[in-house]
Amino acid sequence: MANCAIVGINWGDEGKGRMVDYFAGQYDVVVRYQGGNNAGHTVINEYGKFALNLLPSGIFHKGTVNLLGAGTVVDLKHLCKEIEHLREAGVEVTPENLKISDRATMVLPVHPAQDRWEEERLGKDHFGSTLRGISPVYGDKYMKKALQMGVLNHPEALQTYLRRLLDWKNEVIVKGYNQHKIDFDETMEWIEKYGSRLKPYLCDAGELLEVATSSGKSVMFEAQLGALRDINYGIYPFTSSSSPLAAEAPVGCGLPSIKVDEVVGVTKAYSTCVGEGPFVGELHGDAAFQLREAGGEYGAATGRPRRVAWMDLVATRYGVKLQGATALALTKMDILSYLEEIPVCVKYVLDGKETDRFPFTNDLYRCQCVYETLPGWKCDITEARKWEDLPKAAQDYVTFIEEHVGCHIQYVSVGPEREQLIIR
């Protein structure tokens, strides 16, 4: 089977959880290749309902090896609690089916604290961070100050690196944020408490993937967030601090020479966004309330209400190109069933001129949507399992999107359960 990346096309929160859960059982290895516990994949299966923040979604499938790749950032305490939560629900999590790259980066208690202090310092200009410490830890990584997970196996180096990190951090924390110094001994105690539990899961991710691929095993790459949150090409600076693009999967997984053969991009049947920054076409008032409540649009990691809008084909087309999507999955089609008519943003107006190009971030604030209105289907579609089961208006909505973004919609989700999926 070909290696496949499951990625977000928009701002994140596209419903990737239900798609990665569907695909995960078909692959031998499932890899998270970037990000940390700042976002979640909501998965509903026979074990219950889960919001996975760090664990790859293949963890529910027996025989699948799940890997946190070199590009991820790992909050030790959070991961330990996530593992415990799944075990309590009867899910098997062992060093045989969960692996952590020794080159992944460690999230320490100082990182969420610094995240919060920086948001407070910014005041009304804050980024809307999840306050999970992701930006500070990636900053430390590229400043070559962070701790890699593999240092847990090297106690002397761990103490040396941690002291070096905190000596530098405390200069910023005391003088810049007017906070007390971060205590070395307390941080070491925290690392030893949670790190000792995770040491059995550490591995050489490159070797694991090399052995797997050379023996013909298949790999699924699981992205966090979406293309418009990419640190290079998204709505910077209102992005994540890593790259959720499929092109990043080989680098972030631990084996840069690995090939990504297929890219399934996930997009909702309408638009949602968590956090600050430009969001063209954002709905307010009753229209926003109805759509948010119908879709249960609250962040999987934070519980924050998501901003909502109608389907944005300008942004979606851009995301499809960034991801190099070979197929699309359209999620939450069933949520739109209450509407008589469904507006779709087909172009932007920027400075009086229509455009179908997604512009530079600062220009987005001056954009307005050009809408086309399609008829709704006004009936329950959650029992549909074949394309022919959908009413014509629902079929027309799918093909309208498909034609405008230039990528085949192969999967149509009509509910959160695994089987509530139409394969075209």
Salt bridges, closest charged atoms under 4 A:
ASP13 OD1 - ARG306 NH2 3.33
GLU14 OE1 - LYS16 NZ 2.87
ASP21 OD1 - HIS61 NE2 3.63
ASP21 OD2 - ARG418 NE 2.60
GLU46 OE1 - ARG418 NH1 3.48
GLU82 OE1 - HIS78 NE2 3.44
GLU84 OE2 - ARG197 NH1 3.03
GLU118 OE2 - ARG121 NH2 2.71
GLU119 OE1 - HIS126 ND1 3.28
ASP125 OD1 - LYS124 NZ 3.57
ASP140 OD2 - HIS111 NE2 2.77
ASP140 OD1 - LYS169 NZ 2.98
GLU171 OE1 - LYS175 NZ 2.97
GLU222 OE2 - HIS41 ND1 2.57
GLU276 OE2 - HIS126 NE2 3.98
GLU282 OE1 - ARG307 NH2 2.94
GLU297 OE1 - LYS268 NZ 2.83
GLU297 OE1 - ARG306 NH1 2.71
GLU297 OE2 - LYS332 NZ 2.99
ASP351 OD2 - ARG366 NH2 2.86
GLU354 OE1 - LYS347 NZ 3.69
ASP363 OD1 - ARG366 NH2 3.22
ASP389 OD1 - LYS386 NZ 3.88
ASP396 OD2 - LYS392 NZ 2.77
GLU402 OE2 - HIS408 ND1 2.92
GLU402 OE2 - ARG424 NH1 2.80
